[in-house]
Amino acid sequence: MLNLTSFTGGIAETNGYFLEWGSARIVVDAPEGMADWLTTRGAAVDVLLLTHQHFDHVMDAAEIQNRFGARVFAFAPFSRDLTLERLYAMGTGSPFLVDEFTVDTVLADAETASFCGNEWELMHIPGHSPDSLCFFQPELGIVFGGDVLFLDGVGRTDFPNGSSSQLIAGIKSKLLQLPDATQVLPGHGPATTIGREREENPFLD
């Protein structure tokens, strides 16, 4: 049985997802407030998948790891160069620190991975962030896209190490090769489908 729910939190209104599928209990991304949301639901968490480490996606990562004992999977080890918290503080004058967490398994060299006994396909698509990773579950027909692809949009590329050409090339060569019916669950905003974005997204002309 599949149960997929979402939480939106933090100053950037970032989406986090909770996937219950058979015995698997998987969280994707950890916006601020998600740990308490999971606790209120009486959830148990086995795995936390991070699409990238920008601060709005990992504010509650340490709390979820510590509170639930979840194993954390990400493209790269924890890095304050990736969280962008210092850049945000410089721009706003409001310094803060993301609580440090441990990445139990680094996925930089992996094209597939098994989470709770289920095989997933991994797509490294930099351009928005060097560590951006999309998680595709072929049996369910869903891809957790982070800030790579949105309804009628793509991720920002004006951050350090950003590249619009790299981002668009990755989307076209990887995400757009998925079936049209694949549901895209993004880091911000509503869900969409690969087919819809292939035909309608103005950034992918």
C-alpha positions as CSV (number, residue, x, y, z in Angstrom):
1,M,0.0,0.0,0.0
2,L,1.3,3.5,-0.9
3,N,0.7,6.6,1.2
4,L,2.4,9.7,0.0
5,T,2.0,13.0,1.9
6,S,3.7,16.3,1.8
7,F,4.7,19.2,4.1
8,T,5.6,22.7,3.2
9,G,7.6,24.8,5.6
10,G,10.3,27.4,6.1
11,I,10.8,30.9,4.7
12,A,11.1,29.5,1.1
13,E,7.9,27.4,1.4
14,T,9.9,24.3,0.7
15,N,8.2,20.9,0.1
16,G,9.2,17.8,2.0
17,Y,7.6,14.4,1.3
18,F,6.8,11.4,3.4
19,L,6.5,8.1,1.5
20,E,5.0,5.0,3.2
21,W,5.2,2.1,0.8
22,G,4.9,-1.4,2.3
23,S,7.4,-1.5,5.1
24,A,9.4,1.5,3.7
25,R,9.1,4.9,5.5
26,I,11.0,7.4,3.5
27,V,11.3,11.2,3.9
28,V,12.5,13.3,1.0
29,D,14.0,16.7,2.1
30,A,13.7,18.3,5.5
31,P,12.3,21.8,5.5
32,E,12.0,23.7,8.7
33,G,9.1,22.3,10.8
34,M,9.1,18.9,9.2
35,A,10.4,17.0,12.2
36,D,7.5,18.2,14.3
37,W,5.0,17.5,11.5
38,L,6.2,13.9,11.4
39,T,6.1,13.6,15.1
40,T,2.5,14.9,15.2
41,R,1.6,12.2,12.7
42,G,3.1,9.6,14.9
43,A,5.4,8.7,12.0
44,A,8.5,6.5,12.0
45,V,11.3,7.3,9.6
46,D,13.8,4.8,8.2
47,V,15.5,7.0,5.5
48,L,16.0,10.6,4.7
49,L,16.8,11.4,1.1
50,L,18.2,14.9,0.3
51,T,17.8,16.3,-3.2
52,H,20.5,18.9,-2.4
53,Q,21.8,20.7,0.7
54,H,20.5,24.3,0.2
55,F,19.5,25.4,3.7
56,D,15.8,25.4,3.1
57,H,15.9,21.7,2.2
58,V,17.9,20.6,5.2
59,M,16.9,22.8,8.1
60,D,15.4,19.8,9.9
61,A,17.7,17.1,8.6
62,A,19.7,16.8,11.8
63,E,16.5,16.8,13.9
64,I,15.0,14.0,11.8
65,Q,18.2,12.0,11.9
66,N,18.5,12.4,15.7
67,R,14.8,12.1,16.6
68,F,13.9,9.2,14.4
69,G,17.2,7.5,13.8
70,A,16.9,7.9,10.1
71,R,19.8,7.1,7.8
72,V,20.6,10.1,5.6
73,F,21.4,9.7,1.9
74,A,22.8,12.6,-0.2
75,F,25.0,13.3,-3.2
76,A,27.8,14.7,-1.0
77,P,28.9,14.8,2.7
78,F,27.5,17.7,4.7
79,S,29.0,21.0,3.6
80,R,28.4,24.6,4.5
81,D,29.5,25.5,1.0
82,L,26.4,23.7,-0.2
83,T,23.9,24.9,2.4
84,L,24.2,28.6,1.3
85,E,23.4,29.7,4.8
86,R,26.4,32.2,4.8
87,L,25.3,33.7,1.5
88,Y,21.8,34.1,2.8
89,A,23.1,35.8,6.0
90,M,25.2,38.2,3.9
91,G,22.3,39.2,1.8
92,T,19.8,39.6,4.6
93,G,21.9,40.5,7.6
94,S,20.2,37.6,9.5
95,P,22.9,35.0,10.3
96,F,22.0,31.5,11.3
97,L,23.5,28.0,11.1
98,V,22.0,24.8,9.8
99,D,22.4,22.1,12.5
100,E,25.1,19.8,11.2
101,F,24.0,16.3,10.2
102,T,25.8,13.2,9.0
103,V,25.4,11.8,5.5
104,D,25.4,8.1,6.2
105,T,25.7,7.2,2.5
106,V,27.2,9.4,-0.2
107,L,25.6,8.8,-3.6
108,A,28.0,10.8,-5.8
109,D,29.1,7.8,-7.8
110,A,25.8,5.9,-7.8
111,E,23.2,5.6,-10.6
112,T,20.9,3.4,-8.6
113,A,20.4,2.7,-4.9
114,S,18.2,0.5,-2.7
115,F,16.2,2.2,0.0
116,C,14.3,-0.1,2.3
117,G,14.6,-2.9,-0.2
118,N,13.3,-1.0,-3.2
119,E,15.4,0.0,-6.2
120,W,15.6,3.7,-7.2
121,E,17.2,5.4,-10.1
122,L,19.4,8.4,-9.3
123,M,20.0,11.4,-11.6
124,H,22.7,13.9,-10.9
125,I,21.6,17.2,-12.5
126,P,23.8,20.1,-11.4
127,G,23.2,23.7,-12.4
128,H,21.0,24.8,-9.6
129,S,23.3,23.3,-7.0
130,P,26.4,21.1,-7.6
131,D,24.9,18.3,-5.6
132,S,21.4,18.3,-7.1
133,L,20.1,14.7,-7.2
134,C,16.7,13.5,-8.5
135,F,15.2,10.2,-7.1
136,F,13.1,8.2,-9.6
137,Q,11.0,5.3,-8.4
138,P,10.0,3.4,-11.6
139,E,7.5,1.1,-10.0
140,L,5.5,4.1,-8.6
141,G,6.1,6.4,-11.6
142,I,7.3,9.3,-9.5
143,V,10.4,11.4,-9.4
144,F,11.4,13.6,-6.5
145,G,13.0,16.5,-8.4
146,G,14.2,18.9,-5.7
147,D,14.8,22.3,-7.3
148,V,15.6,21.0,-10.8
149,L,12.3,21.1,-12.5
150,F,9.0,22.8,-11.6
151,L,5.6,23.4,-13.0
152,D,6.4,25.9,-15.8
153,G,9.9,26.5,-14.4
154,V,13.4,25.3,-13.6
155,G,15.7,25.9,-10.7
156,R,17.6,29.2,-10.2
157,T,21.1,29.3,-11.5
158,D,22.3,32.5,-10.0
159,F,23.9,30.8,-6.9
160,P,27.6,30.0,-6.7
161,N,28.5,27.2,-9.2
162,G,25.2,27.7,-10.9
163,S,24.9,27.0,-14.7
164,S,21.7,27.5,-16.7
165,S,23.2,25.5,-19.7
166,Q,24.2,22.7,-17.4
167,L,20.8,22.5,-15.7
168,I,18.8,22.5,-19.0
169,A,21.1,20.0,-20.6
170,G,20.7,17.7,-17.6
171,I,16.9,18.0,-17.6
172,K,16.7,17.2,-21.3
173,S,19.1,14.3,-21.2
174,K,17.8,12.7,-18.0
175,L,14.4,13.8,-16.7
176,L,12.8,14.2,-20.1
177,Q,13.7,10.6,-21.0
178,L,11.3,9.4,-18.4
179,P,7.7,8.3,-19.4
180,D,5.3,11.2,-19.9
181,A,3.1,10.0,-17.1
182,T,5.9,10.3,-14.5
183,Q,4.8,12.5,-11.7
184,V,7.3,15.2,-10.7
185,L,7.3,16.1,-7.1
186,P,9.3,19.3,-6.8
187,G,11.0,21.2,-4.0
188,H,8.6,24.1,-4.3
189,G,5.1,24.5,-5.7
190,P,2.6,22.0,-7.1
191,A,3.3,18.6,-8.7
192,T,3.5,18.2,-12.4
193,T,4.3,15.5,-15.0
194,I,7.2,14.9,-17.3
195,G,4.9,15.0,-20.4
196,R,3.3,18.3,-19.3
197,E,6.7,20.0,-18.8
198,R,8.1,18.6,-22.1
199,E,5.2,20.2,-24.0
200,E,4.5,23.4,-22.0
201,N,7.6,24.5,-19.9
202,P,8.8,27.7,-21.5
203,F,12.4,27.1,-20.3
204,L,12.7,23.9,-22.2
205,D,12.0,25.2,-25.7
